[in-house]
Amino acid sequence: MSHLSRLYQTDYSEWARRNAELLRAGDFASLDIAHLLEELDDMGKSEQRELENRLTILLAHLLKWEYQYRHLSERWREFKGDSWRATIVEQRDRLAKRLRKTPGLKAVLAATIEEAYADAIDLASKESRLPRETFPTTCPYDEAQILDDDYYPDPRES
């Protein structure tokens, strides 16, 4: 085991600093390639997990916006959905920033929406106490609607 490999196990920050120095110096033969590859793989997975988590929350709140409102009792009809709106705004903002900072995520956006949607149904069902069957089996929103700051589904149309 090389010194850098041992350093990876004991002092991650120093390991990263040393590898950065070696890269800047062009000393590729001295790099801890195995751990660098592992870290790069993990970074990509982490970015995709964050994208999926944010989409899950956003989609769940869009579903609640569209489907739960109709089931609120008469005394709640004045409900404006401010907390749902705040969450939708926040998640859209964070998604937009993530997609700007990591443009490669746009290539997996459609597939990630599909993956996140099943979890969004679960979350919306648990939070609203509406049966899962209340919600469409496939995502009713396209990418543009999901990311559009001005789009809110009409609860009367569903």
DSSP file with accessible surface (Angstrom, degrees, kcal/mol):
  #  RESIDUE AA STRUCTURE BP1 BP2  ACC     N-H-->O    O-->H-N    N-H-->O    O-->H-N    TCO  KAPPA ALPHA  PHI   PSI    X-CA   Y-CA   Z-CA
    1    1 A M              0   0  155      0, 0.0     5,-0.0     0, 0.0     2,-0.0   0.000 360.0 360.0 360.0 131.1    0.0    0.0    0.0
    2    2 A S     >  -     0   0   62      1,-0.1     4,-2.3     4,-0.0     5,-0.2  -0.244 360.0-107.7 -75.1 165.9    1.4    3.4   -1.0
    3    3 A H  H  > S+     0   0  101      1,-0.2     4,-2.5     2,-0.2     5,-0.2   0.906 121.6  50.4 -58.8 -43.3    1.8    6.3    1.3
    4    4 A L  H  > S+     0   0   12      1,-0.2     4,-2.2     2,-0.2    -1,-0.2   0.892 107.8  52.8 -65.1 -37.8   -1.1    8.1   -0.4
    5    5 A S  H  > S+     0   0   19      2,-0.2     4,-1.1     1,-0.2    -1,-0.2   0.911 111.6  46.1 -63.4 -40.3   -3.3    5.1   -0.1
    6    6 A R  H  X S+     0   0  122     -4,-2.3     4,-1.3     1,-0.2     3,-0.4   0.900 110.0  54.3 -67.0 -39.6   -2.6    4.9    3.7
    7    7 A L  H  X S+     0   0   18     -4,-2.5     4,-3.6     1,-0.2     8,-0.3   0.877 100.6  60.4 -62.4 -35.5   -3.1    8.7    3.9
    8    8 A Y  H  < S+     0   0   33     -4,-2.2    -1,-0.2     1,-0.2    -2,-0.2   0.878 107.7  45.8 -57.8 -37.6   -6.6    8.2    2.3
    9    9 A Q  H  < S+     0   0  123     -4,-1.1    -1,-0.2    -3,-0.4    -2,-0.2   0.771 125.6  28.7 -77.0 -26.4   -7.5    5.9    5.3
   10   10 A T  H  < S+     0   0  116     -4,-1.3     2,-0.2    -3,-0.3    -2,-0.2   0.754 131.3  18.4-110.1 -31.5   -6.1    8.3    8.0
   11   11 A D     X  +     0   0   76     -4,-3.6     4,-2.6    -5,-0.2    -1,-0.2  -0.646  57.1 178.9-147.8  84.5   -6.3   11.9    6.8
   12   12 A Y  H  > S+     0   0  110      1,-0.2     4,-2.8     2,-0.2     5,-0.2   0.883  82.6  53.2 -57.8 -43.0   -8.7   12.5    3.9
   13   13 A S  H  > S+     0   0   92      1,-0.2     4,-2.5     2,-0.2    -1,-0.2   0.921 112.0  44.6 -62.0 -43.5   -8.1   16.2    3.7
   14   14 A E  H  > S+     0   0   50      2,-0.2     4,-2.8     1,-0.2     5,-0.2   0.897 111.5  54.1 -66.5 -40.5   -4.4   15.8    3.4
   15   15 A W  H  X S+     0   0    5     -4,-2.6     4,-2.3    -8,-0.3    -2,-0.2   0.939 110.9  45.8 -57.2 -46.6   -4.8   13.0    0.9
   16   16 A A  H  X S+     0   0   36     -4,-2.8     4,-2.3     2,-0.2    -2,-0.2   0.921 112.9  50.0 -64.7 -43.1   -7.0   15.3   -1.3
   17   17 A R  H  X S+     0   0  107     -4,-2.5     4,-2.3    -5,-0.2    -2,-0.2   0.936 111.5  48.2 -61.1 -45.0   -4.5   18.2   -0.9
   18   18 A R  H  X S+     0   0   78     -4,-2.8     4,-2.3     1,-0.2    -1,-0.2   0.909 111.5  49.2 -64.7 -41.7   -1.5   16.0   -1.9
   19   19 A N  H  X S+     0   0    3     -4,-2.3     4,-2.4    -5,-0.2    -1,-0.2   0.888 109.5  52.6 -66.2 -37.3   -3.3   14.5   -4.9
   20   20 A A  H  X S+     0   0   27     -4,-2.3     4,-2.6     2,-0.2    -2,-0.2   0.919 109.2  50.0 -62.7 -42.2   -4.3   18.0   -6.1
   21   21 A E  H  X S+     0   0   85     -4,-2.3     4,-2.2     1,-0.2    -2,-0.2   0.920 110.6  49.6 -60.2 -45.3   -0.6   19.1   -5.8
   22   22 A L  H  X>S+     0   0   29     -4,-2.3     5,-2.3     2,-0.2     4,-0.6   0.896 111.0  49.7 -63.0 -40.1    0.4   16.0   -7.8
   23   23 A L  H ><5S+     0   0   84     -4,-2.4     3,-1.0     2,-0.2    -2,-0.2   0.936 110.9  48.8 -63.5 -45.9   -2.2   16.8  -10.5
   24   24 A R  H 3<5S+     0   0  192     -4,-2.6    -2,-0.2     1,-0.3    -1,-0.2   0.872 112.7  48.8 -61.7 -35.4   -1.0   20.5  -10.7
   25   25 A A  H 3<5S-     0   0   80     -4,-2.2    -1,-0.3    -5,-0.2    -2,-0.2   0.561 111.9-121.5 -80.8  -9.2    2.6   19.3  -11.0
   26   26 A G  T <<5 +     0   0   38     -3,-1.0     2,-1.6    -4,-0.6     3,-0.2   0.679  64.9 143.2  76.0  17.9    1.7   16.8  -13.7
   27   27 A D    > < +     0   0   64     -5,-2.3     3,-1.0    -6,-0.2     4,-0.4  -0.513  11.9 158.1 -89.7  70.5    3.0   13.9  -11.6
   28   28 A F  G >   +     0   0  130     -2,-1.6     3,-1.1     1,-0.3    -1,-0.2   0.797  63.1  65.1 -68.6 -28.9    0.4   11.5  -12.7
   29   29 A A  G 3  S+     0   0  101      1,-0.2    -1,-0.3    -3,-0.2     4,-0.1   0.785 101.5  50.9 -66.3 -25.4    2.4    8.4  -11.9
   30   30 A S  G <  S+     0   0   59     -3,-1.0    -1,-0.2    -8,-0.1    -2,-0.2   0.529  85.9 113.4 -90.6  -6.2    2.4    9.3   -8.2
   31   31 A L  S <  S-     0   0   20     -3,-1.1     2,-1.5    -4,-0.4     3,-0.2  -0.278  75.7-121.0 -65.9 152.6   -1.4    9.8   -7.9
   32   32 A D     >  +     0   0    9      1,-0.2     4,-2.4   -17,-0.1     5,-0.2  -0.646  42.0 174.3 -89.8  77.8   -3.6    7.5   -5.9
   33   33 A I  H  >  +     0   0   87     -2,-1.5     4,-2.9     1,-0.2     5,-0.3   0.881  67.8  55.6 -58.6 -45.4   -5.6    6.5   -9.0
   34   34 A A  H  > S+     0   0   69      1,-0.2     4,-1.9     2,-0.2    -1,-0.2   0.938 114.3  39.1 -58.2 -46.9   -7.8    3.8   -7.3
   35   35 A H  H  > S+     0   0   24      2,-0.2     4,-2.6     1,-0.2    -1,-0.2   0.850 113.1  56.0 -74.5 -32.9   -9.1    6.1   -4.6
   36   36 A L  H  X S+     0   0   36     -4,-2.4     4,-2.5     2,-0.2    -2,-0.2   0.933 109.1  47.4 -62.0 -43.8   -9.4    9.1   -7.0
   37   37 A L  H  X S+     0   0   99     -4,-2.9     4,-2.5     2,-0.2    -2,-0.2   0.908 111.1  51.5 -63.1 -41.6  -11.6    7.0   -9.2
   38   38 A E  H  X S+     0   0   90     -4,-1.9     4,-2.4    -5,-0.3    -1,-0.2   0.924 111.3  47.6 -60.1 -45.0  -13.7    5.9   -6.2
   39   39 A E  H  X S+     0   0   32     -4,-2.6     4,-2.4     2,-0.2    -2,-0.2   0.904 110.8  50.7 -65.5 -41.0  -14.1    9.5   -5.1
   40   40 A L  H  X S+     0   0  103     -4,-2.5     4,-2.1     2,-0.2    -2,-0.2   0.919 110.8  49.2 -64.2 -42.2  -15.1   10.7   -8.6
   41   41 A D  H  X S+     0   0  100     -4,-2.5     4,-2.2     1,-0.2    -2,-0.2   0.930 112.0  48.9 -59.5 -45.8  -17.7    7.9   -8.9
   42   42 A D  H  X S+     0   0   66     -4,-2.4     4,-2.6     1,-0.2    -2,-0.2   0.877 107.6  54.8 -63.7 -37.2  -19.1    8.8   -5.5
   43   43 A M  H  X S+     0   0  111     -4,-2.4     4,-2.4     2,-0.2    -1,-0.2   0.932 109.2  47.2 -62.1 -44.9  -19.3   12.5   -6.4
   44   44 A G  H  X S+     0   0   40     -4,-2.1     4,-2.1     1,-0.2    -2,-0.2   0.917 113.4  48.1 -62.7 -42.3  -21.4   11.7   -9.4
   45   45 A K  H  X S+     0   0  113     -4,-2.2     4,-2.6     1,-0.2    -1,-0.2   0.893 110.5  52.2 -65.2 -38.5  -23.6    9.5   -7.4
   46   46 A S  H  X S+     0   0   56     -4,-2.6     4,-2.4     2,-0.2    -2,-0.2   0.921 108.8  49.4 -64.5 -43.6  -24.0   12.1   -4.7
   47   47 A E  H  X S+     0   0   47     -4,-2.4     4,-2.2     1,-0.2    -1,-0.2   0.920 112.8  47.6 -61.5 -42.3  -25.0   14.8   -7.3
   48   48 A Q  H  X S+     0   0   64     -4,-2.1     4,-2.7     2,-0.2    -2,-0.2   0.893 109.8  52.6 -68.9 -37.3  -27.6   12.4   -8.8
   49   49 A R  H  X S+     0   0  136     -4,-2.6     4,-2.8     2,-0.2    -1,-0.2   0.915 109.6  49.4 -62.9 -41.7  -29.0   11.5   -5.3
   50   50 A E  H  X S+     0   0   53     -4,-2.4     4,-2.6     2,-0.2     5,-0.3   0.934 110.6  50.2 -63.4 -42.6  -29.4   15.2   -4.5
   51   51 A L  H  X S+     0   0    0     -4,-2.2     4,-2.4     1,-0.2    -2,-0.2   0.946 112.8  46.6 -58.9 -46.8  -31.2   15.8   -7.8
   52   52 A E  H  X S+     0   0   39     -4,-2.7     4,-2.5     1,-0.2    -2,-0.2   0.911 111.8  50.6 -64.5 -41.9  -33.5   12.8   -7.1
   53   53 A N  H  X S+     0   0   98     -4,-2.8     4,-2.0     2,-0.2    -1,-0.2   0.925 112.1  46.4 -62.6 -44.5  -34.2   13.9   -3.5
   54   54 A R  H  X S+     0   0   45     -4,-2.6     4,-2.5     1,-0.2    -1,-0.2   0.903 113.0  49.8 -66.2 -39.6  -35.1   17.5   -4.5
   55   55 A L  H  X S+     0   0    0     -4,-2.4     4,-3.2    -5,-0.3     5,-0.3   0.901 107.7  54.8 -65.0 -39.2  -37.3   16.2   -7.4
   56   56 A T  H  X S+     0   0   16     -4,-2.5     4,-2.4     2,-0.2    -2,-0.2   0.946 111.9  43.0 -58.8 -48.1  -39.1   13.9   -5.0
   57   57 A I  H  X S+     0   0   58     -4,-2.0     4,-2.1     2,-0.2    -2,-0.2   0.936 116.2  47.8 -65.0 -45.4  -39.9   16.7   -2.6
   58   58 A L  H  X S+     0   0    0     -4,-2.5     4,-2.3     1,-0.2    -2,-0.2   0.949 113.5  46.7 -61.9 -48.1  -40.9   19.1   -5.4
   59   59 A L  H  X S+     0   0    0     -4,-3.2     4,-2.7     1,-0.2    -1,-0.2   0.902 110.1  53.8 -63.0 -40.6  -43.1   16.5   -7.2
   60   60 A A  H  X S+     0   0    0     -4,-2.4     4,-2.5    -5,-0.3    -1,-0.2   0.916 110.7  46.6 -60.6 -40.6  -44.8   15.5   -3.9
   61   61 A H  H  X S+     0   0   16     -4,-2.1     4,-2.5     2,-0.2    -1,-0.2   0.864 110.4  51.9 -73.7 -33.3  -45.7   19.1   -3.3
   62   62 A L  H  X S+     0   0    0     -4,-2.3     4,-2.3     2,-0.2    -2,-0.2   0.920 111.5  48.7 -64.9 -40.5  -47.0   19.6   -6.8
   63   63 A L  H  X>S+     0   0    0     -4,-2.7     4,-3.3     2,-0.2     5,-0.5   0.926 112.2  47.3 -63.3 -45.0  -49.1   16.5   -6.3
   64   64 A K  I  X>S+     0   0   13     -4,-2.5     4,-1.6     1,-0.2     5,-1.0   0.914 110.6  53.3 -62.9 -40.9  -50.5   17.7   -3.0
   65   65 A W  I  <5S+     0   0   29     -4,-2.5     4,-0.3     1,-0.2    -1,-0.2   0.928 118.1  36.2 -57.2 -44.8  -51.1   21.1   -4.6
   66   66 A E  I  <5S+     0   0   18     -4,-2.3     4,-0.3    -5,-0.2    92,-0.3   0.886 131.5  23.3 -79.3 -38.3  -53.1   19.5   -7.3
   67   67 A Y  I  <5S+     0   0   26     -4,-3.3     4,-0.4    -5,-0.2    -3,-0.2   0.787 115.0  54.6-106.3 -31.7  -54.9   16.7   -5.5
   68   68 A Q  I >X<S+     0   0   32     -4,-1.6     3,-1.8    -5,-0.5     4,-0.5   0.881  95.3  67.6 -75.3 -34.8  -55.1   17.4   -1.8
   69   69 A Y  G >4<S+     0   0   57     -5,-1.0     3,-1.6    -4,-0.3    -1,-0.2   0.894  96.1  56.0 -52.1 -42.8  -56.8   20.8   -2.1
   70   70 A R  G 34 S+     0   0   78     -4,-0.3    -1,-0.3     1,-0.3    -2,-0.2   0.754 106.9  51.2 -63.0 -22.3  -60.0   19.1   -3.5
   71   71 A H  G <4 S+     0   0  105     -3,-1.8    -1,-0.3    -4,-0.4    -2,-0.2   0.436  81.8 112.5 -98.4   0.3  -60.2   16.9   -0.4
   72   72 A L  S << S-     0   0   29     -3,-1.6     5,-0.0    -4,-0.5    -3,-0.0  -0.481  74.4-109.2 -71.8 144.1  -59.9   19.7    2.2
   73   73 A S    >   -     0   0   55     -2,-0.2     3,-2.0     1,-0.1     4,-0.3  -0.206  33.3 -99.0 -68.5 165.3  -63.0   20.2    4.2
   74   74 A E  G >  S+     0   0  147      1,-0.3     3,-1.6     2,-0.2     4,-0.2   0.853 122.3  60.5 -55.0 -37.3  -65.1   23.4    3.7
   75   75 A R  G 3  S+     0   0  178      1,-0.3     3,-0.3     2,-0.1    -1,-0.3   0.704 106.3  48.4 -68.6 -14.2  -63.6   25.1    6.7
   76   76 A W  G X  S+     0   0  117     -3,-2.0     3,-2.5     1,-0.2    -1,-0.3   0.363  77.9 103.7-102.0   4.8  -60.2   24.8    5.0
   77   77 A R  T <  S+     0   0   76     -3,-1.6    -1,-0.2    -4,-0.3    -2,-0.1   0.748  73.7  62.8 -62.7 -20.9  -61.3   26.1    1.6
   78   78 A E  T 3  S+     0   0  139     -3,-0.3    -1,-0.3    -4,-0.2    -2,-0.1   0.544  75.6 127.1 -80.2  -2.2  -59.6   29.5    2.4
   79   79 A F    <   -     0   0   56     -3,-2.5    -3,-0.0     1,-0.2    -7,-0.0  -0.298  41.3-170.6 -55.6 127.4  -56.3   27.6    2.5
   80   80 A K        -     0   0  146     -2,-0.0    -1,-0.2     0, 0.0     5,-0.1   0.532  33.6-123.8-101.0 -11.2  -53.9   29.3    0.2
   81   81 A G     >  +     0   0    2      3,-0.1     4,-3.2     4,-0.1     5,-0.2   0.798  52.8 155.2  76.4  28.0  -51.1   26.7    0.3
   82   82 A D  H  > S+     0   0   92      1,-0.2     4,-2.5     2,-0.2     5,-0.2   0.884  73.2  47.5 -58.6 -40.4  -48.4   29.1    1.4
   83   83 A S  H  > S+     0   0   76      2,-0.2     4,-2.0     1,-0.2    -1,-0.2   0.903 114.0  47.3 -70.0 -37.7  -46.3   26.3    3.0
   84   84 A W  H  > S+     0   0   21      2,-0.2     4,-2.7     1,-0.2    -2,-0.2   0.936 112.5  50.1 -64.6 -44.6  -46.6   24.2   -0.1
   85   85 A R  H  X S+     0   0   99     -4,-3.2     4,-3.0     1,-0.2     5,-0.2   0.923 108.8  52.3 -59.9 -43.3  -45.8   27.2   -2.3
   86   86 A A  H  X S+     0   0   58     -4,-2.5     4,-2.6    -5,-0.2    -1,-0.2   0.912 111.3  46.4 -60.9 -41.6  -42.7   27.9   -0.2
   87   87 A T  H  X S+     0   0   34     -4,-2.0     4,-2.8     2,-0.2     5,-0.3   0.919 112.6  49.7 -67.7 -41.9  -41.4   24.4   -0.6
   88   88 A I  H  X S+     0   0    0     -4,-2.7     4,-2.5     2,-0.2     5,-0.2   0.943 112.9  47.2 -61.1 -46.3  -42.1   24.4   -4.3
   89   89 A V  H  X S+     0   0   75     -4,-3.0     4,-2.5     1,-0.2    -2,-0.2   0.942 113.8  47.8 -60.6 -47.7  -40.2   27.7   -4.7
   90   90 A E  H  X S+     0   0   77     -4,-2.6     4,-2.6    -5,-0.2     5,-0.2   0.929 113.2  46.5 -62.4 -45.5  -37.3   26.5   -2.6
   91   91 A Q  H  X S+     0   0   10     -4,-2.8     4,-2.6     1,-0.2    -1,-0.2   0.907 112.8  49.5 -67.8 -38.6  -36.9   23.1   -4.4
   92   92 A R  H  X S+     0   0    4     -4,-2.5     4,-2.6    -5,-0.3    -1,-0.2   0.917 111.7  49.9 -63.8 -41.4  -37.2   24.7   -7.8
   93   93 A D  H  X S+     0   0   71     -4,-2.5     4,-2.3    -5,-0.2    -2,-0.2   0.943 113.2  45.0 -61.8 -46.8  -34.6   27.3   -6.8
   94   94 A R  H  X S+     0   0  104     -4,-2.6     4,-2.3     1,-0.2    -2,-0.2   0.868 112.8  51.4 -68.1 -35.7  -32.2   24.6   -5.5
   95   95 A L  H  X S+     0   0    0     -4,-2.6     4,-2.8    -5,-0.2    -1,-0.2   0.926 109.5  50.2 -64.2 -44.9  -32.7   22.4   -8.6
   96   96 A A  H  X S+     0   0   38     -4,-2.6     4,-2.0     1,-0.2    -2,-0.2   0.924 112.3  47.4 -60.4 -43.1  -32.0   25.3  -10.9
   97   97 A K  H  X S+     0   0   93     -4,-2.3     4,-2.6     2,-0.2     5,-0.2   0.920 112.3  49.4 -64.2 -43.0  -28.8   26.1   -9.0
   98   98 A R  H  X S+     0   0   46     -4,-2.3     4,-2.3     1,-0.2    -2,-0.2   0.921 111.2  49.0 -63.0 -42.8  -27.7   22.4   -9.0
   99   99 A L  H  < S+     0   0   11     -4,-2.8    -1,-0.2     1,-0.2     7,-0.2   0.845 112.3  49.0 -68.0 -31.2  -28.4   22.1  -12.8
  100  100 A R  H  < S+     0   0  162     -4,-2.0    -2,-0.2    -5,-0.2    -1,-0.2   0.907 115.8  42.8 -70.4 -42.6  -26.4   25.3  -13.4
  101  101 A K  H  < S+     0   0  153     -4,-2.6    -2,-0.2     1,-0.3    -1,-0.2   0.788 128.4  29.4 -74.4 -29.0  -23.4   24.1  -11.3
  102  102 A T    ><  +     0   0   38     -4,-2.3     3,-2.2    -5,-0.2     4,-0.3  -0.657  67.8 172.7-131.4  75.7  -23.5   20.6  -12.7
  103  103 A P  G >  S+     0   0   79      0, 0.0     3,-1.8     0, 0.0     4,-0.4   0.762  71.5  73.8 -61.6 -21.5  -24.9   20.8  -16.3
  104  104 A G  G >  S+     0   0   57      1,-0.3     3,-1.1     2,-0.2     4,-0.3   0.742  82.0  71.4 -63.2 -20.1  -24.2   17.1  -16.9
  105  105 A L  G X  S+     0   0   12     -3,-2.2     3,-1.4     1,-0.2     4,-0.5   0.755  80.3  73.9 -67.8 -21.6  -27.2   16.3  -14.7
  106  106 A K  G X  S+     0   0  124     -3,-1.8     3,-0.9    -4,-0.3     4,-0.5   0.841  88.1  62.0 -60.4 -29.7  -29.5   17.6  -17.4
  107  107 A A  G <  S+     0   0   96     -3,-1.1    -1,-0.3    -4,-0.4     4,-0.2   0.748 111.9  35.8 -67.8 -24.1  -28.7   14.4  -19.4
  108  108 A V  G <> S+     0   0   43     -3,-1.4     4,-2.5    -4,-0.3    -1,-0.2   0.321  88.5 102.3-110.3   8.3  -30.2   12.3  -16.6
  109  109 A L  H <> S+     0   0    4     -3,-0.9     4,-2.6    -4,-0.5     5,-0.2   0.930  80.9  47.5 -61.0 -48.8  -33.0   14.6  -15.6
  110  110 A A  H  > S+     0   0   53     -4,-0.5     4,-2.0     1,-0.2    -1,-0.2   0.932 115.3  45.2 -60.9 -45.7  -35.8   12.8  -17.4
  111  111 A A  H  > S+     0   0   49      1,-0.2     4,-2.2    -4,-0.2    -1,-0.2   0.888 112.8  51.5 -66.0 -36.2  -34.8    9.4  -16.0
  112  112 A T  H  X S+     0   0    0     -4,-2.5     4,-2.9     2,-0.2    -1,-0.2   0.875 106.0  54.4 -70.7 -35.4  -34.4   10.9  -12.5
  113  113 A I  H  X S+     0   0   14     -4,-2.6     4,-2.0    -5,-0.2    -1,-0.2   0.944 108.9  49.7 -60.3 -45.4  -37.9   12.4  -12.7
  114  114 A E  H  X S+     0   0  154     -4,-2.0     4,-0.8     1,-0.2    -2,-0.2   0.921 113.7  45.0 -58.5 -46.2  -39.2    9.0  -13.4
  115  115 A E  H  X S+     0   0   96     -4,-2.2     4,-0.8     1,-0.2     3,-0.3   0.906 114.8  48.0 -65.5 -41.3  -37.3    7.4  -10.5
  116  116 A A  H  X S+     0   0    0     -4,-2.9     4,-2.3     1,-0.2    -1,-0.2   0.790  97.4  72.0 -71.5 -26.6  -38.3   10.2   -8.1
  117  117 A Y  H  X S+     0   0    6     -4,-2.0     4,-2.4     1,-0.2    -1,-0.2   0.891  93.1  52.6 -62.4 -41.3  -42.0   10.1   -9.0
  118  118 A A  H  X S+     0   0   50     -4,-0.8     4,-1.8    -3,-0.3    -1,-0.2   0.928 112.9  45.4 -60.3 -42.7  -42.7    6.8   -7.3
  119  119 A D  H  X S+     0   0   76     -4,-0.8     4,-2.6     1,-0.2    -1,-0.2   0.856 109.3  56.6 -67.5 -34.1  -41.2    8.2   -4.1
  120  120 A A  H  X S+     0   0    0     -4,-2.3     4,-3.1     2,-0.2     5,-0.2   0.896 104.9  51.5 -64.9 -38.5  -43.1   11.4   -4.6
  121  121 A I  H  X S+     0   0    9     -4,-2.4     4,-2.7     2,-0.2     5,-0.2   0.941 110.9  48.4 -62.0 -46.5  -46.4    9.5   -4.7
  122  122 A D  H  X S+     0   0   59     -4,-1.8     4,-2.5     2,-0.2    -2,-0.2   0.933 114.5  45.5 -57.8 -47.7  -45.4    7.8   -1.4
  123  123 A L  H  X S+     0   0   48     -4,-2.6     4,-2.8     2,-0.2     5,-0.3   0.937 114.1  47.5 -63.6 -47.1  -44.5   11.1    0.2
  124  124 A A  H  X S+     0   0    0     -4,-3.1     4,-2.4     1,-0.2     6,-0.4   0.907 113.0  50.1 -62.3 -39.3  -47.6   12.9   -1.0
  125  125 A S  H  X S+     0   0   21     -4,-2.7     4,-1.9    -5,-0.2     5,-0.5   0.934 113.4  44.7 -65.4 -45.1  -49.8   10.0    0.1
  126  126 A K  H  < S+     0   0  159     -4,-2.5    -2,-0.2    -5,-0.2    -1,-0.2   0.915 117.8  43.5 -65.7 -43.9  -48.2    9.9    3.6
  127  127 A E  H  < S+     0   0   90     -4,-2.8    -2,-0.2    -5,-0.2    -1,-0.2   0.854 124.7  33.7 -72.6 -34.8  -48.3   13.6    4.1
  128  128 A S  H  < S-     0   0   12     -4,-2.4    -2,-0.2    -5,-0.3    -1,-0.2   0.633  96.9-133.8 -93.6 -16.8  -51.8   14.1    2.7
  129  129 A R     <  +     0   0  226     -4,-1.9    -3,-0.2     1,-0.3    -4,-0.1   0.712  59.6 139.0  63.4  23.8  -53.3   10.8    3.9
  130  130 A L        -     0   0   17     -5,-0.5    -1,-0.3    -6,-0.4    -2,-0.2  -0.744  63.0 -98.8 -90.6 146.0  -54.8   10.4    0.5
  131  131 A P    >   -     0   0   73      0, 0.0     3,-2.4     0, 0.0     4,-0.4  -0.314  28.4-117.5 -62.2 148.5  -54.6    6.9   -1.0
  132  132 A R  G >  S+     0   0  105      1,-0.3     3,-1.6     2,-0.2    -7,-0.0   0.821 113.5  67.7 -52.9 -34.4  -51.8    6.2   -3.4
  133  133 A E  G 3  S+     0   0  164      1,-0.3    -1,-0.3    -8,-0.0     4,-0.1   0.625  82.5  75.2 -65.9 -13.1  -54.5    5.6   -6.1
  134  134 A T  G <  S+     0   0   37     -3,-2.4    -1,-0.3     2,-0.1    -2,-0.2   0.829  91.1  66.3 -63.7 -31.4  -55.4    9.2   -5.9
  135  135 A F  S <  S-     0   0    8     -3,-1.6     4,-0.0    -4,-0.4   -14,-0.0  -0.640  96.3 -98.5 -99.2 148.5  -52.3   10.1   -7.9
  136  136 A P        -     0   0   37      0, 0.0    -1,-0.1     0, 0.0    -2,-0.1  -0.267  26.3-129.3 -60.0 149.6  -51.5    9.3  -11.5
  137  137 A T  S    S+     0   0  133     -4,-0.1     2,-0.3     2,-0.1   -16,-0.1   0.762  94.3  43.9 -74.9 -24.8  -49.2    6.3  -11.9
  138  138 A T  S    S-     0   0  102    -21,-0.0   -24,-0.0   -20,-0.0     0, 0.0  -0.894 108.2 -84.5-117.8 154.3  -46.9    8.2  -14.2
  139  139 A C        -     0   0   34     -2,-0.3    -2,-0.1     1,-0.2   -25,-0.0  -0.317  32.6-159.3 -59.9 122.9  -45.7   11.8  -13.7
  140  140 A P        +     0   0   50      0, 0.0     2,-0.4     0, 0.0    -1,-0.2   0.495  69.4  76.8 -82.7  -1.4  -48.3   14.2  -15.0
  141  141 A Y  S    S-     0   0    9      4,-0.0     2,-0.1    12,-0.0    -2,-0.0  -0.894  71.3-141.1-113.7 137.9  -45.8   17.1  -15.3
  142  142 A D     >  -     0   0   88     -2,-0.4     4,-2.6     1,-0.1     5,-0.2  -0.416  36.0 -96.7 -88.6 171.2  -43.2   17.5  -18.0
  143  143 A E  H  > S+     0   0   83      1,-0.2     4,-2.1     2,-0.2     5,-0.2   0.887 123.6  52.8 -53.5 -44.5  -39.7   18.8  -17.4
  144  144 A A  H  > S+     0   0   70      1,-0.2     4,-1.2     2,-0.2    -1,-0.2   0.918 111.3  45.6 -61.7 -43.7  -40.6   22.3  -18.3
  145  145 A Q  H  4 S+     0   0   53      1,-0.2     3,-0.3     2,-0.2     6,-0.2   0.916 110.6  53.7 -65.1 -43.3  -43.6   22.4  -15.9
  146  146 A I  H  < S+     0   0    1     -4,-2.6    -1,-0.2     1,-0.2    -2,-0.2   0.899 118.1  35.2 -59.1 -40.2  -41.5   20.9  -13.1
  147  147 A L  H  < S+     0   0   58     -4,-2.1     2,-0.6    -5,-0.2    -1,-0.2   0.559  90.9 109.2 -93.8  -7.4  -38.8   23.6  -13.4
  148  148 A D    ><  -     0   0   73     -4,-1.2     3,-1.7    -3,-0.3   -56,-0.1  -0.575  58.6-152.1 -77.4 116.5  -41.1   26.5  -14.4
  149  149 A D  T 3  S+     0   0  103     -2,-0.6    -1,-0.2     1,-0.3   -57,-0.1   0.732  95.3  48.6 -58.3 -24.8  -41.3   29.0  -11.5
  150  150 A D  T 3  S+     0   0  141      2,-0.0     2,-0.6    -3,-0.0    -1,-0.3   0.460  87.3 103.8 -97.2  -2.3  -44.7   30.1  -12.6
  151  151 A Y    <   +     0   0   52     -3,-1.7     0, 0.0    -6,-0.2     0, 0.0  -0.728  33.8 158.3 -90.9 123.9  -46.3   26.7  -13.0
  152  152 A Y        -     0   0   47     -2,-0.6   -90,-0.0   -87,-0.0    -6,-0.0  -0.978  42.8-116.1-135.3 126.0  -48.7   25.4  -10.4
  153  153 A P        -     0   0    2      0, 0.0   -12,-0.0     0, 0.0     3,-0.0  -0.296  29.7-113.5 -62.2 146.0  -51.2   22.7  -11.3
  154  154 A D    >>  -     0   0   47      1,-0.2     3,-1.5     2,-0.0     4,-0.6  -0.722  19.0-154.0 -81.7 116.7  -54.8   23.7  -11.2
  155  155 A P  T 34 S+     0   0   16      0, 0.0     3,-0.2     0, 0.0    -1,-0.2   0.695  92.3  58.4 -66.5 -16.2  -56.5   21.7   -8.4
  156  156 A R  T 34 S+     0   0  184      1,-0.2   -90,-0.0   -87,-0.0    -2,-0.0   0.644  97.4  61.1 -85.7 -16.4  -59.9   22.0  -10.1
  157  157 A E  T <4        0   0  154     -3,-1.5    -1,-0.2   -91,-0.0   -91,-0.0   0.723 360.0 360.0 -82.5 -24.0  -58.7   20.3  -13.3
  158  158 A S     <        0   0   47     -4,-0.6     0, 0.0   -92,-0.3     0, 0.0  -0.376 360.0 360.0 -80.9 360.0  -57.7   17.0  -11.9
